[in-house]
Structures are given as C-alpha cells and as structure tokens.
C-alpha cells in the first residue's frame, strides 16, 4: 500500500481507500450487514486506513458498519462522513447551522465514536458555498472535539474552487476519472498551492470503467444507474460521470484497444494516481473481490508520458465536447 498526507490535516492515508455507498450490497438491493463487515475488514487487512461514508448511505446502515469496524480494530482508521443530503427539499434555505450540527451529532451516535476525522458537506447547492456562517459552524464542532477536519464533496470544479477560499476547508472530494478530466486543470493547481487534500470519487464512472458492462447489462430499479441517467434523482454527473451510457461503452472499448495488456479497472485507478495533486481514490465495493481487484492496481506499472497523452487524446476526441464544460 502507498500512503500520502491528506493536505494539511496531517492524516497519512492509503492512496487507494474505500467508498461505502454500496458496501453492504449492490445499489438499491438492500443492505447486508455481514457482507459489509467482511468487505470493510478485508480492506483494513490489506492496508486501507481511510473509509468514506455518509449519513444517507442506506439510511445510516453504512455509517453503522463503519462504526463497528473502527470499534473492533486496533489499527488507526481514518473515518470520513458527510452531512447535508438529508435536507428535503435539498435547497440552500435548508442549510442552517443547527441542522448541520444535529446531523454530525447523529452520525457520531450512529457510529458509536466520539470524533469524526473528517466531515464533509455533501454536495450542497452552489449558493451554500457563499455563506460563511455555514462553514463557521464546523469551527465550533472542531473546538468541541466532535470533528477533526472539514471537507466538501462537490459536483463542480467551480464549487471546489469556492470552497477552498475558506481557511477551515482541508479537503475536497471531487469526481475525477478518465471520463471527467477537467479537475486536473485549474482546480488541482489551486489545491496544491493551498495544500488541500484531494479525494477522487466515482473513479470507475459507476462501473463503466471496469469494462464489465455491455448494451444488454441491466440495473435494478433502486440503482441510480437505472433511474438517474438524466438526473431524475440527483445531479446526472454522478451517474456514469454524466456520459451517455452507450457512448461510454464505445470509449471503454477504445481504451481497451489502446491498452490490450493492462486491465482497465487497474488502468483507470492508476491513471488517477498519476496526478500528484490527488491524495487518494475511493472506489466502492459490493464484494470482497472488488476490494482485492482495486488493490491490484499497485501490481501494475506507472503510466509513461506517451500513455498519459494517449488517454488525454481519447478524452479530447470522444468525450470532452459532451461533458467538460458541465462540471
């Protein structure tokens, strides 16, 4: 395992960590506590020490599983959760200091821990980033020992840039993968200049970049890949990184043709880790085998400049005009 400091937090975290949106089973198919525990413990056994969850993942069951893990292990495990998505309707006006405080305290109780290493605003409406009183709320929580650091999970590059204007924002979680390359331009430069931790989320484009999908692949009705392709449930950029599914399949095939000897899952993760601004990547896992597959990334060689240029050229020719300007 490789480790890297999460910006100025000082946390030395695993460069491949674990996202837990679907840790207890596939999206929309219920939650299996035993499976969640097995996946989480396997991750820690293999050197992963940073776990990302959220209060809305499976209505708190993901957080509870992470809490069980932390309480049962002797290793130092860094826990990140998120708050804000419970606000309904999810609008700027719903974001109030007392509401966010209540969510943080509920997460601590749900996990059975006293302090969250990292709490992140969970993709709030853009207007929230222009309200200093929201960010100041977390200074009080830090003083009380309930959180260690504050971060944000964003939809757009512009939101990330605005968030890091606040002195107490230590990390930004942003969608970054071979289908979503815009962050490595201005945002990465600014994040490095300010020593901000960068957590790359949706690294496999909702599974498209595993190469395991086809035009006949089906998803259950509760799976966001079934209902959110056009943004019916939340920002469509979360699902397949906003790319048309069939188009994504075509581009995956082109990448596989260009890298016939490099498994695409590991290629996709390795590509992200080639960017020094990225602290870690947080692929999810609904099976133990997926955790192990993700970690096989370290068994493969780094990409050379020619290979990096080739991936950029594929993006610019086939994807950029469709999604680059949106997020």
Secondary structure, DSSP 8 states (H G I E B T S, - for coil): --EEE-GGG--EEESB-EE-TTTTSSTTS---HHHHHHHHHHHHHTT--EEE--TTGGGGHHHHHHHHHHHH--S--EEEEEESTT-SS--GGG--HHHHHHHHHHHHHHHT-S-EEEEEEES--GGGGG-HHHHHHHHHHHHTTSEEEEEEE-SSHHHHHHHTTSTTEEEEEEE-BTTB-GGGTHHHHHHHHTT-EEEEESTTGGGGGGT---TT----TTSHHHH-TTSSSS-GGGSGGG--HHHHHHHHHHHHHHTTTS-HHHHHHHHHHTSTT--EE--B-SSHHHHHHHHGGGGS----HHHHHHHHHHHHHHTHHHHTTT-
